[in-house]
């Protein structure tokens, strides 16, 4: 994975986890 893309990828994971918890 491109290093410039990694921070975005890492920052998106908690958001997806938060949405998953919020909808469940």
C-alpha positions in Angstrom: 0.0 0.0 0.0 1.2 3.5 -0.8 2.6 5.3 2.2 0.6 8.4 1.3 -2.5 6.3 1.4 -1.8 4.6 4.7 -2.9 7.5 7.0 -6.2 7.7 5.1 -6.7 4.0 5.4 -5.9 4.0 9.1 -8.1 7.0 9.8 -11.1 5.4 8.0 -11.0 2.1 10.0 -12.1 3.7 13.3 -14.9 5.6 11.5 -16.2 2.3 10.0 -16.0 0.7 13.4 -17.9 3.6 14.9 -20.6 3.4 12.3 -20.8 -0.4 12.7 -21.3 0.0 16.5 -23.7 2.9 16.0 -26.0 0.9 13.7 -25.8 -2.3 15.8 
